[in-house]
Amino acid sequence: MLIGIDIIENERFAQALERRPLLAERVFTASEREYCLSRPNPAQHFAARFAAKEAVGKALGTGVRSWREIEIGSGGKPGVCMTGATRNAANELGADELALSISHCGAISVAVAVARRLYP
């Protein structure tokens, strides 16, 4: 198994979104932005998804190659959809399944990603 974890301060991420108006477009897919903007505290949801993308990159051991190649699904249990070089990296590792857990409160967001490998 391959494990990645990330934690982020929600207020710090909210400030980054304010300072850099194009940050959300650069980092998040259209469906991620739509979901986060529909929530009562969008910055908290953006921060949680940012942490989730970082956790996925850490689990794969590659870091985040391209932010929008990792899409965090919403509703119930969060899912991960990978495309491009990120999907190729997962395939090369034999990571056939990736589980994700996200949590957030007023101050922080945290995410853990676990990739199961088919072969060592």
Secondary structure, DSSP 8 states (H G I E B T S, - for coil): -EEEEEEEEHHHHHHHHHH-TTHHHHHS-HHHHHHHHTSSSHHHHHHHHHHHHHHHHHHHTS--S-GGGEEE--SSS--EEE-HHHHHHHHHHTEEEEEEEEEE-SSEEEEEEEEEES--
